[in-house]
Amino acid sequence: MSMLHTVNKSPFERNAFDSCLVHAKKGSAILLIEDGVYAAAKGTAAARKLEAAMKEVSVYALQPDVDTRGMQGRLVDGVKLVDYGGFVNLVTQHQGVQSWL
Amino acid sequence: MADDTMEEGSNGGGVVKKFMLVNRKAPYGTIYALESLEVVLIAAAFEQDVSLAFIDDGVYEIVKGQDTKSAEMKNFSPTYRALEGYDIEKLYVEKESMETRGLTEKDFVVPVQVLSAKEMADLMESQDVVLSF
């Protein structure tokens, strides 16, 4: 069992995403929610960091938040989209949830 | 504030000032973007000279394709397209902010003028009132 990390802030406005990447251990999962989904948008410095991190952690994004912000079709390859039920499943599949606010 | 920047408008002889609303926040995550739109419409009702600046995460406010159905939130991005009907047509996007986010002019729901940070600073300086969101 490993941790599920959630990030809900834009990587351009706060350092929650960067701090999460530094602390997420190999085998853990990162779920981008709310303004956190911008970190997975192609063509950004955050996306490049995310792609590098994806060698060791699984990355998910909450589809309703992606769609709301018009980021559908703009995310880097390999980011798995989940709905609210998928969010719950991720929570149950990990030993705990750590929120990066 | 120089008096010569004020002129008689069609708003019953009231004073017309140059207002700039500076939008720096992503939509939905906070209430700022929606509140800014409320103020734009109020300023328009008073027939003021309104400009909208989108810098930093504010550029996300006007990104195309916002679909709020599954999140069950109000999609206010179509409102930016309606601003033209209120004679609000001065929309400026900061180039650096747009490029940092991997966006281009084609990604926006409304026609905008793209300005460098330097040009934006000059435009800000030329205003009577700058409101920050």
gemmi code that builds the backbone of each chain (N, CA, C; Angstrom):
import gemmi

chains = {
    "A": [
        ("MET", (0.856, -1.205, 0.000), (0.000, 0.000, 0.000), (0.885, 1.246, 0.000)),
        ("SER", (0.428, 2.239, -0.704), (1.187, 3.480, -0.816), (0.239, 4.663, -0.674)),
        ("MET", (0.838, 5.825, -0.739), (0.026, 7.035, -0.524), (-0.629, 7.528, -1.820)),
        ("LEU", (-1.776, 8.139, -1.630), (-2.415, 8.898, -2.715), (-2.231, 10.378, -2.369)),
        ("HIS", (-1.586, 11.093, -3.277), (-1.386, 12.537, -3.074), (-2.366, 13.296, -3.959)),
        ("THR", (-3.047, 14.268, -3.388), (-3.906, 15.113, -4.228), (-3.339, 16.532, -4.248)),
        ("VAL", (-3.429, 17.158, -5.412), (-2.981, 18.550, -5.586), (-4.148, 19.334, -6.159)),
        ("ASN", (-4.530, 20.420, -5.505), (-5.693, 21.184, -5.989), (-5.382, 22.633, -6.345)),
        ("LYS", (-4.093, 22.978, -6.425), (-3.725, 24.359, -6.770), (-2.987, 24.416, -8.100)),
        ("SER", (-3.153, 25.519, -8.792), (-2.425, 25.739, -10.040), (-0.917, 25.763, -9.758)),
        ("PRO", (-0.118, 25.077, -10.588), (1.330, 25.067, -10.372), (1.965, 26.422, -10.646)),
        ("PHE", (1.218, 27.311, -11.280), (1.759, 28.639, -11.601), (1.524, 29.627, -10.470)),
        ("GLU", (0.603, 29.268, -9.573), (0.221, 30.214, -8.539), (0.760, 29.825, -7.168)),
        ("ARG", (0.891, 28.524, -6.936), (1.366, 28.029, -5.636), (2.408, 26.952, -5.884)),
        ("ASN", (3.141, 26.586, -4.826), (4.147, 25.549, -5.002), (3.681, 24.177, -4.485)),
        ("ALA", (2.372, 24.008, -4.313), (1.842, 22.729, -3.819), (2.238, 21.566, -4.735)),
        ("PHE", (2.162, 21.798, -6.039), (2.496, 20.750, -7.008), (3.980, 20.374, -6.910)),
        ("ASP", (4.853, 21.382, -6.886), (6.300, 21.123, -6.778), (6.619, 20.381, -5.490)),
        ("SER", (5.998, 20.817, -4.401), (6.264, 20.185, -3.116), (5.775, 18.738, -3.116)),
        ("CYS", (4.649, 18.506, -3.743), (4.119, 17.147, -3.858), (5.101, 16.260, -4.621)),
        ("LEU", (5.618, 16.762, -5.738), (6.554, 15.961, -6.539), (7.802, 15.600, -5.740)),
        ("VAL", (8.244, 16.526, -4.914), (9.445, 16.287, -4.112), (9.199, 15.185, -3.073)),
        ("HIS", (7.974, 15.136, -2.557), (7.683, 14.224, -1.445), (6.993, 12.922, -1.831)),
        ("ALA", (6.485, 12.834, -3.052), (5.803, 11.600, -3.466), (6.836, 10.512, -3.715)),
        ("LYS", (6.714, 9.415, -2.991), (7.693, 8.345, -3.124), (7.358, 7.431, -4.308)),
        ("LYS", (8.358, 6.692, -4.736), (8.184, 5.752, -5.846), (7.015, 4.814, -5.538)),
        ("GLY", (6.158, 4.609, -6.527), (5.029, 3.700, -6.339), (3.776, 4.358, -5.813)),
        ("SER", (3.875, 5.629, -5.432), (2.677, 6.313, -4.943), (1.907, 6.906, -6.131)),
        ("ALA", (0.758, 7.465, -5.825), (-0.077, 8.019, -6.896), (-0.353, 9.496, -6.627)),
        ("ILE", (-0.448, 10.248, -7.710), (-0.796, 11.670, -7.611), (-2.095, 11.883, -8.386)),
        ("LEU", (-3.055, 12.483, -7.708), (-4.330, 12.810, -8.361), (-4.459, 14.327, -8.415)),
        ("LEU", (-4.557, 14.841, -9.630), (-4.712, 16.286, -9.821), (-6.192, 16.624, -9.832)),
        ("ILE", (-6.590, 17.547, -8.957), (-7.993, 17.963, -8.894), (-8.074, 19.492, -8.924)),
        ("GLU", (-9.283, 19.998, -9.165), (-9.526, 21.446, -9.205), (-8.451, 22.134, -10.054)),
        ("ASP", (-7.871, 23.256, -9.564), (-6.877, 23.970, -10.371), (-5.571, 23.190, -10.517)),
        ("GLY", (-5.433, 22.096, -9.782), (-4.255, 21.242, -9.915), (-4.145, 20.604, -11.295)),
        ("VAL", (-5.270, 20.472, -12.001), (-5.239, 19.811, -13.323), (-4.401, 20.600, -14.328)),
        ("TYR", (-4.214, 21.906, -14.091), (-3.396, 22.691, -15.023), (-1.956, 22.180, -15.086)),
        ("ALA", (-1.526, 21.468, -14.046), (-0.154, 20.941, -14.025), (0.062, 19.893, -15.107)),
        ("ALA", (-1.023, 19.319, -15.626), (-0.891, 18.267, -16.640), (-1.077, 18.792, -18.057)),
        ("ALA", (-1.252, 20.105, -18.211), (-1.463, 20.677, -19.547), (-0.151, 20.712, -20.317)),
        ("LYS", (-0.209, 20.180, -21.536), (0.974, 20.132, -22.413), (1.624, 21.500, -22.619)),
        ("GLY", (2.916, 21.480, -22.867), (3.611, 22.709, -23.238), (3.919, 23.621, -22.073)),
        ("THR", (3.965, 23.066, -20.876), (4.282, 23.886, -19.703), (5.441, 23.245, -18.929)),
        ("ALA", (6.098, 24.059, -18.114), (7.203, 23.555, -17.300), (6.687, 22.506, -16.314)),
        ("ALA", (5.473, 22.726, -15.804), (4.888, 21.782, -14.844), (4.692, 20.421, -15.504)),
        ("ALA", (4.214, 20.414, -16.749), (3.977, 19.156, -17.460), (5.284, 18.389, -17.668)),
        ("ARG", (6.350, 19.123, -17.925), (7.648, 18.449, -18.111), (8.095, 17.796, -16.810)),
        ("LYS", (7.871, 18.473, -15.695), (8.208, 17.877, -14.388), (7.332, 16.658, -14.128)),
        ("LEU", (6.082, 16.768, -14.513), (5.134, 15.672, -14.295), (5.548, 14.450, -15.111)),
        ("GLU", (5.936, 14.687, -16.366), (6.359, 13.584, -17.232), (7.569, 12.864, -16.649)),
        ("ALA", (8.472, 13.641, -16.082), (9.645, 13.028, -15.450), (9.218, 12.202, -14.237)),
        ("ALA", (8.286, 12.721, -13.468), (7.821, 12.023, -12.258), (7.058, 10.750, -12.588)),
        ("MET", (6.437, 10.724, -13.766), (5.599, 9.585, -14.145), (6.382, 8.286, -14.332)),
        ("LYS", (7.712, 8.386, -14.339), (8.526, 7.162, -14.388), (8.416, 6.410, -13.074)),
        ("GLU", (8.086, 7.111, -11.985), (8.056, 6.478, -10.664), (6.706, 6.515, -9.959)),
        ("VAL", (5.838, 7.402, -10.392), (4.516, 7.490, -9.744), (3.415, 7.460, -10.814)),
        ("SER", (2.225, 7.007, -10.414), (1.099, 7.045, -11.358), (0.407, 8.390, -11.198)),
        ("VAL", (0.001, 8.933, -12.329), (-0.637, 10.251, -12.281), (-2.065, 10.173, -12.826)),
        ("TYR", (-2.971, 10.715, -12.059), (-4.392, 10.752, -12.427), (-4.870, 12.194, -12.421)),
        ("ALA", (-5.935, 12.448, -13.186), (-6.584, 13.768, -13.129), (-8.091, 13.547, -13.081)),
        ("LEU", (-8.753, 14.391, -12.329), (-10.204, 14.264, -12.167), (-10.891, 14.878, -13.399)),
        ("GLN", (-11.530, 13.991, -14.175), (-12.102, 14.426, -15.455), (-13.081, 15.608, -15.354)),
        ("PRO", (-14.010, 15.618, -14.392), (-14.917, 16.768, -14.326), (-14.162, 18.105, -14.173)),
        ("ASP", (-13.057, 18.106, -13.423), (-12.279, 19.333, -13.237), (-11.479, 19.685, -14.497)),
        ("VAL", (-11.031, 18.653, -15.208), (-10.331, 18.866, -16.477), (-11.285, 19.496, -17.490)),
        ("ASP", (-12.467, 18.924, -17.623), (-13.460, 19.410, -18.594), (-13.917, 20.826, -18.246)),
        ("THR", (-14.163, 21.056, -16.974), (-14.633, 22.377, -16.524), (-13.676, 23.470, -16.980)),
        ("ARG", (-12.371, 23.174, -16.916), (-11.361, 24.182, -17.240), (-10.948, 24.182, -18.709)),
        ("GLY", (-11.620, 23.373, -19.525), (-11.298, 23.347, -20.960), (-9.970, 22.683, -21.263)),
        ("MET", (-9.474, 21.847, -20.356), (-8.159, 21.222, -20.544), (-8.261, 19.821, -21.175)),
        ("GLN", (-9.487, 19.385, -21.504), (-9.629, 18.083, -22.152), (-8.916, 18.122, -23.505)),
        ("GLY", (-8.158, 17.059, -23.798), (-7.407, 17.010, -25.053), (-6.102, 17.793, -25.006)),
        ("ARG", (-5.805, 18.410, -23.873), (-4.567, 19.195, -23.757), (-3.577, 18.551, -22.803)),
        ("LEU", (-3.963, 17.429, -22.208), (-3.111, 16.840, -21.161), (-1.990, 15.994, -21.756)),
        ("VAL", (-0.909, 15.888, -21.016), (0.215, 15.072, -21.470), (-0.207, 13.596, -21.476)),
        ("ASP", (0.399, 12.826, -22.384), (0.073, 11.401, -22.490), (0.435, 10.687, -21.194)),
        ("GLY", (-0.387, 9.717, -20.849), (-0.085, 8.898, -19.678), (-0.798, 9.328, -18.422)),
        ("VAL", (-1.439, 10.501, -18.466), (-2.239, 10.928, -17.315), (-3.588, 10.215, -17.428)),
        ("LYS", (-3.925, 9.466, -16.378), (-5.177, 8.693, -16.415), (-6.325, 9.523, -15.860)),
        ("LEU", (-7.422, 9.562, -16.595), (-8.582, 10.336, -16.153), (-9.504, 9.475, -15.304)),
        ("VAL", (-9.969, 10.042, -14.207), (-10.928, 9.332, -13.354), (-12.139, 10.236, -13.091)),
        ("ASP", (-13.290, 9.598, -12.853), (-14.465, 10.366, -12.455), (-14.552, 10.344, -10.923)),
        ("TYR", (-15.663, 10.834, -10.354), (-15.762, 10.898, -8.894), (-15.687, 9.501, -8.268)),
        ("GLY", (-16.308, 8.504, -8.952), (-16.231, 7.128, -8.451), (-14.799, 6.628, -8.467)),
        ("GLY", (-14.066, 7.007, -9.517), (-12.663, 6.618, -9.631), (-11.820, 7.232, -8.528)),
        ("PHE", (-12.166, 8.460, -8.150), (-11.501, 9.158, -7.042), (-11.673, 8.304, -5.770)),
        ("VAL", (-12.897, 7.869, -5.521), (-13.180, 7.059, -4.322), (-12.379, 5.753, -4.367)),
        ("ASN", (-12.347, 5.124, -5.550), (-11.577, 3.879, -5.683), (-10.101, 4.101, -5.347)),
        ("LEU", (-9.540, 5.193, -5.847), (-8.129, 5.499, -5.565), (-7.909, 5.650, -4.059)),
        ("VAL", (-8.859, 6.293, -3.407), (-8.746, 6.491, -1.954), (-8.713, 5.133, -1.241)),
        ("THR", (-9.597, 4.225, -1.676), (-9.665, 2.917, -1.000), (-8.450, 2.049, -1.327)),
        ("GLN", (-7.836, 2.302, -2.478), (-6.704, 1.465, -2.896), (-5.368, 1.895, -2.278)),
        ("HIS", (-5.372, 3.018, -1.573), (-4.117, 3.491, -0.970), (-4.197, 3.524, 0.533)),
        ("GLN", (-3.007, 3.547, 1.163), (-3.010, 3.488, 2.629), (-3.498, 4.779, 3.259)),
        ("GLY", (-3.403, 5.828, 2.509), (-3.866, 7.119, 3.037), (-3.880, 8.165, 1.942)),
        ("VAL", (-4.441, 9.305, 2.278), (-4.501, 10.414, 1.319), (-3.770, 11.603, 1.910)),
        ("GLN", (-2.870, 12.150, 1.124), (-2.179, 13.361, 1.552), (-2.539, 14.488, 0.594)),
        ("SER", (-3.136, 15.538, 1.136), (-3.595, 16.653, 0.306), (-2.541, 17.756, 0.288)),
        ("TRP", (-2.201, 18.193, -0.920), (-1.271, 19.331, -1.069), (-2.116, 20.529, -1.455)),
        ("LEU", (-2.335, 21.423, -0.483), (-3.281, 22.518, -0.662), (-2.602, 23.829, -1.030)),
    ],
    "B": [
        ("MET", (-4.322, 61.907, -10.839), (-5.269, 61.694, -11.936), (-5.522, 63.008, -12.660)),
        ("ALA", (-5.256, 63.059, -13.932), (-5.407, 64.302, -14.693), (-6.859, 64.517, -15.089)),
        ("ASP", (-7.308, 65.776, -14.994), (-8.696, 66.087, -15.340), (-8.974, 65.854, -16.820)),
        ("ASP", (-7.938, 65.990, -17.635), (-8.177, 65.876, -19.075), (-8.476, 64.431, -19.510)),
        ("THR", (-8.328, 63.470, -18.562), (-8.682, 62.097, -18.911), (-10.182, 61.869, -18.749)),
        ("MET", (-10.846, 62.851, -18.149), (-12.293, 62.706, -17.952), (-13.019, 63.439, -19.066)),
        ("GLU", (-14.077, 62.863, -19.520), (-14.836, 63.511, -20.576), (-16.315, 63.275, -20.342)),
        ("GLU", (-17.104, 64.129, -20.995), (-18.550, 63.972, -20.902), (-18.948, 62.733, -21.693)),
        ("GLY", (-19.649, 61.847, -21.057), (-20.090, 60.651, -21.769), (-21.559, 60.750, -22.108)),
        ("SER", (-22.118, 59.646, -22.593), (-23.538, 59.610, -22.916), (-24.336, 59.138, -21.697)),
        ("ASN", (-23.633, 58.986, -20.558), (-24.307, 58.475, -19.362), (-24.904, 59.626, -18.540)),
        ("GLY", (-25.729, 60.395, -19.175), (-26.402, 61.474, -18.472), (-25.443, 62.561, -18.021)),
        ("GLY", (-24.359, 62.758, -18.738), (-23.411, 63.810, -18.402), (-22.461, 63.451, -17.282)),
        ("GLY", (-22.448, 62.175, -16.900), (-21.540, 61.732, -15.842), (-20.112, 61.666, -16.341)),
        ("VAL", (-19.217, 61.486, -15.407), (-17.807, 61.410, -15.749), (-17.465, 60.009, -16.241)),
        ("VAL", (-16.705, 59.942, -17.321), (-16.241, 58.648, -17.821), (-14.766, 58.485, -17.476)),
        ("LYS", (-14.460, 57.438, -16.740), (-13.060, 57.171, -16.392), (-12.582, 55.902, -17.067)),
        ("LYS", (-11.281, 55.818, -17.187), (-10.676, 54.611, -17.763), (-10.472, 53.589, -16.638)),
        ("PHE", (-11.214, 52.504, -16.708), (-11.132, 51.426, -15.726), (-10.426, 50.234, -16.344)),
        ("MET", (-9.484, 49.657, -15.625), (-8.930, 48.378, -16.069), (-9.164, 47.337, -14.980)),
        ("LEU", (-9.717, 46.196, -15.393), (-9.874, 45.076, -14.474), (-8.761, 44.085, -14.771)),
        ("VAL", (-7.937, 43.852, -13.784), (-6.794, 42.961, -13.970), (-7.143, 41.580, -13.403)),
        ("ASN", (-7.245, 40.617, -14.294), (-7.642, 39.255, -13.910), (-6.423, 38.350, -13.834)),
        ("ARG", (-6.138, 37.842, -12.635), (-4.932, 37.039, -12.443), (-5.214, 35.638, -11.907)),
        ("LYS", (-6.502, 35.279, -11.794), (-6.839, 33.988, -11.175), (-7.519, 33.055, -12.166)),
        ("ALA", (-7.264, 31.774, -12.005), (-7.959, 30.781, -12.815), (-9.448, 30.793, -12.443)),
        ("PRO", (-10.318, 30.436, -13.400), (-11.743, 30.395, -13.074), (-12.025, 29.198, -12.162)),
        ("TYR", (-13.142, 29.177, -11.494), (-13.635, 28.018, -10.730), (-12.907, 27.731, -9.413)),
        ("GLY", (-11.578, 27.802, -9.382), (-10.850, 27.495, -8.155), (-11.134, 28.506, -7.052)),
        ("THR", (-11.328, 29.750, -7.459), (-11.719, 30.812, -6.526), (-12.862, 31.596, -7.162)),
        ("ILE", (-13.447, 32.510, -6.405), (-14.601, 33.271, -6.890), (-14.176, 34.545, -7.632)),
        ("TYR", (-12.876, 34.842, -7.646), (-12.405, 36.109, -8.219), (-12.858, 36.343, -9.661)),
        ("ALA", (-12.729, 35.322, -10.503), (-13.045, 35.503, -11.925), (-14.506, 35.882, -12.119)),
        ("LEU", (-15.370, 35.214, -11.400), (-16.807, 35.488, -11.503), (-17.130, 36.884, -10.965)),
        ("GLU", (-16.495, 37.258, -9.866), (-16.715, 38.585, -9.274), (-16.244, 39.688, -10.226)),
        ("SER", (-15.128, 39.431, -10.906), (-14.608, 40.394, -11.866), (-15.638, 40.640, -12.968)),
        ("LEU", (-16.266, 39.564, -13.442), (-17.292, 39.695, -14.482), (-18.471, 40.536, -13.988)),
        ("GLU", (-18.836, 40.358, -12.734), (-19.928, 41.157, -12.166), (-19.572, 42.640, -12.225)),
        ("VAL", (-18.326, 42.952, -11.858), (-17.895, 44.353, -11.833), (-17.816, 44.923, -13.251)),
        ("VAL", (-17.391, 44.104, -14.202), (-17.339, 44.555, -15.600), (-18.725, 44.997, -16.046)),
        ("LEU", (-19.718, 44.199, -15.713), (-21.080, 44.507, -16.153), (-21.613, 45.766, -15.455)),
        ("ILE", (-21.223, 45.953, -14.207), (-21.629, 47.177, -13.491), (-20.983, 48.399, -14.145)),
        ("ALA", (-19.686, 48.293, -14.414), (-18.964, 49.405, -15.054), (-19.582, 49.718, -16.414)),
        ("ALA", (-19.980, 48.662, -17.114), (-20.601, 48.850, -18.436), (-21.941, 49.564, -18.287)),
        ("ALA", (-22.689, 49.226, -17.245), (-23.990, 49.856, -17.020), (-23.829, 51.357, -16.779)),
        ("PHE", (-22.686, 51.754, -16.206), (-22.410, 53.177, -15.973), (-21.651, 53.810, -17.137)),
        ("GLU", (-21.575, 53.068, -18.239), (-20.952, 53.544, -19.478), (-19.541, 54.080, -19.266)),
        ("GLN", (-18.770, 53.309, -18.532), (-17.372, 53.667, -18.305), (-16.487, 53.061, -19.403)),
        ("ASP", (-15.269, 53.582, -19.487), (-14.311, 53.098, -20.489), (-13.553, 51.913, -19.867)),
        ("VAL", (-14.013, 50.707, -20.166), (-13.505, 49.520, -19.467), (-12.543, 48.696, -20.331)),
        ("SER", (-11.422, 48.336, -19.729), (-10.491, 47.388, -20.356), (-10.356, 46.175, -19.447)),
        ("LEU", (-10.178, 45.012, -20.058), (-9.934, 43.793, -19.286), (-8.539, 43.286, -19.605)),
        ("ALA", (-7.764, 43.050, -18.560), (-6.435, 42.473, -18.761), (-6.429, 41.060, -18.177)),
        ("PHE", (-5.889, 40.131, -18.950), (-5.763, 38.756, -18.467), (-4.278, 38.431, -18.361)),
        ("ILE", (-3.805, 38.301, -17.127), (-2.401, 37.958, -16.934), (-2.292, 36.787, -15.955)),
        ("ASP", (-1.111, 36.177, -15.902), (-0.893, 34.997, -15.047), (-2.025, 33.976, -15.274)),
        ("ASP", (-2.542, 33.351, -14.213), (-3.572, 32.329, -14.394), (-4.893, 32.901, -14.912)),
        ("GLY", (-5.009, 34.220, -14.928), (-6.225, 34.844, -15.465), (-6.482, 34.472, -16.915)),
        ("VAL", (-5.423, 34.136, -17.663), (-5.631, 33.762, -19.070), (-6.511, 32.520, -19.181)),
        ("TYR", (-6.518, 31.690, -18.139), (-7.360, 30.486, -18.163), (-8.854, 30.810, -18.159)),
        ("GLU", (-9.206, 32.033, -17.739), (-10.627, 32.386, -17.662), (-11.295, 32.328, -19.030)),
        ("ILE", (-10.512, 32.644, -20.081), (-11.121, 32.744, -21.413), (-10.717, 31.598, -22.338)),
        ("VAL", (-10.225, 30.504, -21.748), (-9.865, 29.346, -22.572), (-11.123, 28.670, -23.128)),
        ("LYS", (-11.057, 28.316, -24.395), (-12.154, 27.613, -25.065), (-12.399, 26.233, -24.469)),
        ("GLY", (-13.600, 25.736, -24.677), (-13.901, 24.329, -24.379), (-14.270, 24.045, -22.936)),
        ("GLN", (-14.534, 25.091, -22.145), (-14.918, 24.849, -20.747), (-16.274, 24.156, -20.723)),
        ("ASP", (-16.291, 22.978, -20.103), (-17.504, 22.158, -20.074), (-17.762, 21.753, -18.625)),
        ("THR", (-18.694, 22.452, -18.001), (-18.878, 22.328, -16.550), (-19.959, 21.315, -16.158)),
        ("LYS", (-20.517, 20.625, -17.167), (-21.646, 19.719, -16.893), (-21.335, 18.692, -15.806)),
        ("SER", (-20.227, 17.961, -15.995), (-19.965, 16.857, -15.068), (-19.589, 17.348, -13.672)),
        ("ALA", (-19.068, 18.566, -13.573), (-18.741, 19.106, -12.252), (-19.940, 19.827, -11.635)),
        ("GLU", (-20.994, 19.965, -12.430), (-22.223, 20.630, -11.966), (-21.948, 22.035, -11.440)),
        ("MET", (-21.139, 22.768, -12.214), (-20.868, 24.163, -11.866), (-21.410, 25.052, -12.981)),
        ("LYS", (-21.499, 26.358, -12.689), (-21.953, 27.302, -13.706), (-20.792, 27.634, -14.642)),
        ("ASN", (-21.036, 27.471, -15.937), (-20.018, 27.837, -16.923), (-20.220, 29.299, -17.293)),
        ("PHE", (-19.302, 30.160, -16.837), (-19.485, 31.581, -17.143), (-18.624, 32.060, -18.308)),
        ("SER", (-17.922, 31.131, -18.977), (-17.070, 31.580, -20.085), (-17.862, 32.201, -21.250)),
        ("PRO", (-19.130, 31.779, -21.511), (-19.870, 32.445, -22.604), (-20.123, 33.934, -22.323)),
        ("THR", (-20.093, 34.336, -21.060), (-20.338, 35.738, -20.720), (-19.296, 36.660, -21.353)),
        ("TYR", (-18.060, 36.169, -21.479), (-17.018, 37.012, -22.084), (-17.361, 37.355, -23.535)),
        ("ARG", (-18.044, 36.408, -24.181), (-18.442, 36.672, -25.573), (-19.554, 37.704, -25.645)),
        ("ALA", (-20.346, 37.816, -24.576), (-21.466, 38.763, -24.560), (-21.013, 40.191, -24.268)),
        ("LEU", (-19.779, 40.373, -23.816), (-19.309, 41.709, -23.418), (-19.321, 42.690, -24.583)),
        ("GLU", (-19.118, 42.164, -25.788), (-19.133, 42.997, -26.987), (-20.451, 43.791, -27.061)),
        ("GLY", (-21.550, 43.154, -26.676), (-22.863, 43.784, -26.696), (-22.992, 44.938, -25.717)),
        ("TYR", (-22.049, 45.006, -24.756), (-22.024, 46.117, -23.802), (-20.921, 47.113, -24.165)),
        ("ASP", (-20.457, 47.029, -25.393), (-19.368, 47.891, -25.882), (-18.081, 47.719, -25.097)),
        ("ILE", (-17.871, 46.522, -24.579), (-16.583, 46.231, -23.940), (-15.790, 45.360, -24.902)),
        ("GLU", (-14.852, 45.993, -25.568), (-14.107, 45.282, -26.609), (-12.606, 45.383, -26.410)),
        ("LYS", (-12.197, 45.987, -25.285), (-10.762, 46.108, -25.021), (-10.340, 44.973, -24.111)),
        ("LEU", (-9.971, 43.859, -24.725), (-9.525, 42.690, -23.980), (-8.047, 42.436, -24.315)),
        ("TYR", (-7.236, 42.377, -23.282), (-5.793, 42.221, -23.490), (-5.272, 40.998, -22.755)),
        ("VAL", (-4.451, 40.229, -23.453), (-3.824, 39.053, -22.842), (-2.321, 39.279, -22.832)),
        ("GLU", (-1.702, 38.979, -21.713), (-0.252, 39.139, -21.645), (0.433, 37.931, -22.286)),
        ("LYS", (1.304, 38.252, -23.244), (1.972, 37.240, -24.056), (2.736, 36.219, -23.206)),
        ("GLU", (3.506, 36.727, -22.253), (4.331, 35.834, -21.433), (3.460, 34.845, -20.654)),
        ("SER", (2.351, 35.328, -20.111), (1.458, 34.466, -19.329), (0.849, 33.378, -20.210)),
        ("MET", (0.457, 33.790, -21.413), (-0.163, 32.863, -22.365), (0.836, 31.777, -22.765)),
        ("GLU", (2.032, 32.180, -23.101), (3.027, 31.218, -23.589), (3.501, 30.265, -22.490)),
        ("THR", (3.634, 30.771, -21.282), (4.038, 29.924, -20.154), (3.058, 28.772, -19.971)),
        ("ARG", (1.797, 29.012, -20.311), (0.747, 28.009, -20.129), (0.477, 27.203, -21.387)),
        ("GLY", (1.349, 27.322, -22.395), (1.204, 26.529, -23.618), (-0.011, 26.920, -24.441)),
        ("LEU", (-0.448, 28.168, -24.300), (-1.653, 28.623, -25.012), (-1.290, 29.576, -26.141)),
        ("THR", (-2.201, 29.686, -27.106), (-2.054, 30.660, -28.192), (-3.352, 31.461, -28.286)),
        ("GLU", (-3.308, 32.515, -29.106), (-4.498, 33.363, -29.308), (-5.713, 32.557, -29.740)),
        ("LYS", (-5.469, 31.464, -30.461), (-6.577, 30.650, -30.998), (-7.302, 29.876, -29.906)),
        ("ASP", (-6.721, 29.815, -28.726), (-7.327, 29.030, -27.642), (-8.372, 29.805, -26.843)),
        ("PHE", (-8.646, 31.054, -27.238), (-9.549, 31.874, -26.428), (-10.950, 32.001, -27.036)),
        ("VAL", (-11.951, 32.182, -26.171), (-13.349, 32.267, -26.616), (-13.695, 33.619, -27.238)),
        ("VAL", (-12.811, 34.596, -27.043), (-13.062, 35.948, -27.567), (-11.811, 36.472, -28.272)),
        ("PRO", (-11.988, 37.413, -29.209), (-10.805, 38.035, -29.821), (-10.093, 38.890, -28.770)),
        ("VAL", (-8.785, 38.765, -28.702), (-8.021, 39.540, -27.726), (-6.826, 40.178, -28.405)),
        ("GLN", (-6.313, 41.203, -27.760), (-5.057, 41.784, -28.222), (-3.963, 41.261, -27.296)),
        ("VAL", (-2.929, 40.686, -27.898), (-1.842, 40.133, -27.090), (-0.768, 41.205, -26.906)),
        ("LEU", (-0.425, 41.473, -25.647), (0.569, 42.496, -25.324), (1.718, 41.892, -24.534)),
        ("SER", (2.897, 42.454, -24.708), (4.017, 42.055, -23.863), (3.793, 42.619, -22.462)),
        ("ALA", (4.529, 42.093, -21.496), (4.394, 42.592, -20.119), (4.693, 44.089, -20.059)),
        ("LYS", (5.674, 44.503, -20.853), (6.055, 45.916, -20.886), (4.907, 46.763, -21.412)),
        ("GLU", (4.287, 46.304, -22.507), (3.149, 47.043, -23.074), (1.978, 47.084, -22.094)),
        ("MET", (1.790, 45.946, -21.403), (0.704, 45.864, -20.422), (0.945, 46.875, -19.292)),
        ("ALA", (2.193, 46.979, -18.872), (2.533, 47.919, -17.792), (2.220, 49.352, -18.219)),
        ("ASP", (2.535, 49.669, -19.472), (2.246, 51.011, -19.988), (0.747, 51.268, -20.000)),
        ("LEU", (-0.002, 50.246, -20.419), (-1.460, 50.384, -20.490), (-2.061, 50.573, -19.093)),
        ("MET", (-1.499, 49.834, -18.132), (-1.972, 49.962, -16.747), (-1.745, 51.378, -16.232)),
        ("GLU", (-0.584, 51.920, -16.581), (-0.220, 53.257, -16.106), (-1.141, 54.331, -16.681)),
        ("SER", (-1.722, 54.040, -17.838), (-2.570, 55.039, -18.503), (-4.011, 55.050, -17.985)),
        ("GLN", (-4.318, 54.162, -17.030), (-5.696, 54.072, -16.524), (-5.964, 55.076, -15.404)),
        ("ASP", (-7.241, 55.396, -15.211), (-7.642, 56.182, -14.039), (-7.791, 55.280, -12.820)),
        ("VAL", (-8.348, 54.090, -13.047), (-8.607, 53.159, -11.955), (-8.192, 51.753, -12.386)),
        ("VAL", (-7.452, 51.061, -11.525), (-7.111, 49.659, -11.789), (-7.707, 48.810, -10.670)),
        ("LEU", (-8.543, 47.847, -11.048), (-9.164, 46.957, -10.069), (-8.555, 45.562, -10.223)),
        ("SER", (-8.167, 44.959, -9.120), (-7.448, 43.682, -9.172), (-8.322, 42.509, -8.746)),
        ("PHE", (-8.267, 41.465, -9.548), (-8.999, 40.237, -9.239), (-8.091, 39.035, -9.396)),
    ],
}
model = gemmi.Model(1)
for chain_id, residues in chains.items():
    chain = gemmi.Chain(chain_id)
    for i, (resn, *xyz) in enumerate(residues, 1):
        res = gemmi.Residue()
        res.name, res.seqid = resn, gemmi.SeqId(i, " ")
        for name, pos in zip(("N", "CA", "C"), xyz):
            atom = gemmi.Atom()
            atom.name, atom.element = name, gemmi.Element(name[0])
            atom.pos, atom.b_iso = gemmi.Position(*pos), 0.0
            res.add_atom(atom)
        chain.add_residue(res)
    model.add_chain(chain)
structure = gemmi.Structure()
structure.add_model(model)
structure.setup_entities()
